[in-house]
């Protein structure tokens, strides 16, 4: 069974896997790509023999809607982290923000953040980050297929991005802020699609429980 879950904020992807494992009474449950705890939206789970389909789903392009708060940087690059720096936000126009966003379209290099599940020498980066350790990370190729400004108000930029597997939208947000002459962090993030799976078709954990 393939299940399209709308992950609530505050849950890890593994929290959802454990919960669904209990609901469907199936030991073998996996997911097709981690969502950060603060993030919401499409999390695809597979149970039993359908877990074999997850790697193909995970390699699909993904779409996100994010709120980027300018002027404040956190160690995790999201709202769950500790503030590490503050900077003035320059005077910005909607046209300037759109122009900067458009510069990120296409194939780029991105350095994975320390607070991530990516492994370096067999150790997950977030485990090192929690020990205040920083290690060299090789940049990876990402592809921003589309990026659009949804709303720009005060110091918050809401944008929609369609991107390849392996793209960290938190890092993209920080890079956008840097291009705008300041710092920033994601104050919200929602994954609206993975491949053919859409948030409009996703179910809450409560809805799955009621089936």
N, C-alpha and C positions, 0 to 999 in steps of 0.2 A: 504494500500500500504506500502511495505517495501522498503526503499530507502538506498542504499549503497553510502554514500558521502565520497569523499576524502577531509577531512577538511583542509583548508589552515591554515598556521601559523598566529597567531595574533587574531584569532577568538575564542571566548568561544564556548562551545558546545551549550549553550542557544542562542548565536548569530545565529548559524546555524539553530536551531529550529525555531526561529522567522522569518528568511529569507525564509525558506522552507514553513512555514505556509502561508506566503504571496503569494508565487509562486503557490502553489497547491490550495490555497483558502480553506483551511481546518483548523478549530479552534483547533481540537484535534491532536496535533503532539507531540511525545516524542522521546527520544533517549535511546539506549541500552548501557549506560556506558559513563561517561564523559571522554573527552580528554582535557589535559591541554592546555591553550591558545597557548603556544609556540610549541606544538606538532602538527603533521600533520597525515593524514592517515585515516583509516577506522572508520567512525562514522555511525552507523546504526540508521536510523530514521524510525518510524512507524507512519502512519496517520490513523485517524478514528478508526474503530474496530480493525485494525491490531496493535494498541498500546498494545493490550493484549499479543502479541507474544514477546514483548521486554524483559520481565523479563527472559524468557528462553534463549534468545539470549545473554543477559547480563551475564548470568551465565556460558557461554561457555569459553573455554580457548582462550587466546589471544596471538598474536605474535607481537613483536616489534623489530625494529632496532634502536639502540641508539649510539650516540657519547658521550663518557665520557671524559671530559677534566680534566686531573690530575693537582694538584698543586693549584687549586683555589676552595674554597668552598663558596657557596652563601646561603642566608637564606631560599630560596625556593628550593634549590638543583637543580636548572636549570638556564638557561641563562637569565631569566627574573628577577632574584633576585639581591639583594645587596651583594657585597663581604663581607664575615664575617671573612675569614681567608685565609692565603696563606701558602704553605708548599713546600719544595723542593721535587721534584720527584726523587726517587732513580733510580739507573741504573736498567733497566728492560729488560728482554729478552722475545721474543715471547713465548718461552716454559713456562717461569714463569707465564706470564699473562694467558696462557691457563690453567695451573695447578690451578691458583687461581679461575678462572671462574668455573672450574669443581667442585670446593668445594661447590658452591652454588646450585648445582643440587639436587633436592629432596625436601622434606617437611621441611620448616623452619618457624621460628617466625619472624615477621616483625612489627615494631612499625610505625603506620601511621604518616606521617609528619604533622607538624602544618599547613603548607600551603596545605590544602586539603579540600575537600567538606564533609569529614566525620563529623558526628555529635557526640558531647560529651555533655551529659545533655541537648540535644535539640538544641545546638548551633553549627553551622558549624565552624570547627577549623580555617579556613582561616580568619573568622571574628575576632576571638580572636588574631590570629597572627598579624593582621593589627593594633591591639591595643597594640602590644608588650607583649602580655600575652602568657604564656606557661602553659599547663595543662597536667596532667598525661594521657597517652594514653595506653590502654591495648594492648599488642602484639596480632597479629592475625596470624593464620596459613595460609601459602601460599605454593604453590607447583611450583617449577621451573622444568618443564618437560624436557626442553632442553636449553642449553646455549652454544653459539659458538662464537669464535673470528672470526671476518670478516677481520679486519685490525688493525695493531698497528703501528702507526707512531709518532715519537717524544713523545708528552705528550697526544696524543689522541688515545683512544681505541674505536674501532667500534665493537659492539657485537650485536648478534641476540639472543633473548630470547623468548621461548614459556612458558607461565605461566598461573596460575589459576586466576580466578576472585579475585579482591581485592589486587593484587600485585601492589605496587608502584615502577615503574622502576627507578624513581628518587632516592628512598631510596636504592634500589639495587645498583645503580651506586655509591652512597656514601659509601655503605658497601664494595663494590669491591675496591674502592680507599683506604679505611682504611686497608683492608687486604694487599694491596700493599705497605703500609707504608707511605701513604700521604693522601691528601684530594682531593675531586673532585666534579664536577657537570655535569649534562647533558647539552651539548651544542646543541644537536638536538635529536629529538625522533619522530619516525614514527610508527604508528600501521599498520601492514601489513595484519592482519587478525583477525576476531572474529568468532570462530567456522567455519562454512562453507563459510563465507563471506570474500572475498579476495580483496586486493587493486587493483589487475589487472582488477577487474570487477566494481570498484567504479567509480562514476561520479563526476566531479567538480560541484560547485554551478552554474557556467555559463552553463554547459551542461544541468543541470536540468531546468534552466530558459528557455532554447531553445526548450525544448520538447513541 
